[in-house]
Amino acid sequence: MAPYYLYGMSASLYTAKARSYLRKRQIDFVERAVGHPHYQQDIMPAIGRLIMPVLETPDGQLIQDTVDIVDFLEAAEPPAHPVQPTTPRQLVTAHLLELFGGEGLLRPAMHYRWNFDDENIAFLAQDFAGCMIMGGDSVQRAQVFDMASGRMRSAAVAFGVTPESIPAIEASYEEFLALFSAHLETAPYLLGGLPTNGDFGFVGPLFPHLARDPHPSALMKATAWRVWRWCERMQAPGVDAPEYGDFPGAFFADDEIPSTLRDLLAYIATENLDEVLAQVAAIDEWLADNEVVEGEVINGKPARRMLGQVTFEWRGLPLTISVVPYRLYVLQRLQEAYRGLDEVSRQSDVELFEAVGLARLLTAQARRSVRRVDNREVWGPEQEPNL
Ligand SMILES: N[C@@H](CCC(=O)N[C@@H](CS)C(=O)NCC(=O)O)C(=O)O
C-alpha cells in the first residue's frame, strides 16, 4: 500500500507541525515539496489555494490543516498514547498551548526570519526555492523566492511586526525562551514525558523559523539550549530524552500542571489573551455588519483568509493586526473540550485558568462559530455572543 504523503516545505511553520507528529508517531510517510508536479497539477487545484501542509492518504483523500491532519491520524492510526491528554486540566491546557504555539508565536517567528537579511537571506533563498520549484535555473529560482518572500514580509506586517513593535517582540521572545527553558529543566515535554498537541503547536514556529534560520538559531543555541534540544527532540521518533534519565513515558501524574508550566500560562495570559479576545470581538463586529449563512465559505474565497484588521494594546503599544477567523476554530476546540467535561472537572479548569489569568478563554465567543468543511473555513451556526 502507498504510504501517506505530506506536501510542504522545509521552511514552513505548519508543515513542521504535521511532520513532527508523523515522525513521533512513526507513521510511514514520504514528504514531498510543494514544487512536486502532483502538488502543482492536482493537489493545489483540488484544495483551491496554495497552502501547506496537505496530507494525501493512502486511499487518495486530501487533508489540509494541521489540526484536521492530526485528528484524522489519531482516528485512522490509533496511537498507544493519544496526543490529547484525558485529564481535565491537562486536556484544556494542551489546547491552549496549541493555540498559542500556532498563532501566538507568529510575531517572533516572522520577525527573526525576515528582519535579519545579512544572516538569513542566502539560506532562505535556497530553502524556499529548493522546495517551490523542482530544478529551474538561477533566474527562475530567484523569481520564485522574490514572490514568496514578498508575500511573507507582508504577512509579517499583518501579524504586527513593525519597526515600532520590534523591541517589544524581542523582549517578549526572550522572556518566552527563559520560561520555556525553566520548564524544560523539569520535563522533556510541556506536559511531562510525552508530547501533546500543545508541543506540536509549539514546534511550528520554534523549529523551522526560530531554531533553523541562521540568526535566531544562533540566539536559541546561545541562550536557550533546553529549548533548542526540545526542537531537536520534536524531530525524532520516540521520546528522545536521554538527558532526563528514566523519565516516565507518561503525562504528569494526577493532572498536575507544575509551577514552571503555570508561569508559562501566566505569560500567555499577559502576552496573548487581549489579542485573542480582540480577534473574537472583531469577528463578532464583522458578523453584526454582514449577512452570512451557515456553511458559507468565510470571505467568499478560500484564498482570502483574513477578515479586515483590529487594533489592540500590546506591551503599551497600539498594534494593528489582521483578523484571522481560523484562530476561533482552534479556540473553539479548547472550549468544546472544556464544555465536554463534568461539573467537577470544569471547576478544576476554571480554578486553574482563573489563577493564571486566562479564564475568559473558556467562554469567549462571537455570534457564529467557525467550522471547517472540505478543507475550507466556513461559518458555523449562530450562537449567543460572549465578549
Ligand atoms: N491553519 C493551517 C495554516 C496553513 C498555513 O498557513 N500554511 C502556510 C505556510 S506555513 C501557507 O501555506 N502559506 C502560503 C501562503 O500564504 O502563501 C494549518 O494549520 O495547516
The ligand as a Gaussian input file, in Angstrom:
#p B3LYP/6-31G(d) Opt

LIG

0 1
 N       -4.151000      26.608000       9.668000
 C       -3.354000      25.993000       8.655000
 C       -2.397000      27.012000       8.127000
 C       -1.534000      26.603000       6.979000
 C       -0.673000      27.768000       6.552000
 O       -0.954000      28.933000       6.856000
 N        0.409000      27.470000       5.838000
 C        1.293000      28.497000       5.298000
 C        2.744000      28.031000       5.322000
 S        3.368000      27.597000       6.884000
 C        0.990000      28.678000       3.843000
 O        0.652000      27.729000       3.178000
 N        1.141000      29.880000       3.327000
 C        1.072000      30.068000       1.913000
 C        0.775000      31.461000       1.562000
 O        0.020000      32.109000       2.311000
 O        1.261000      31.866000       0.539000
 C       -2.697000      24.736000       9.202000
 O       -2.680000      24.520000      10.432000
 O       -2.290000      23.913000       8.388000

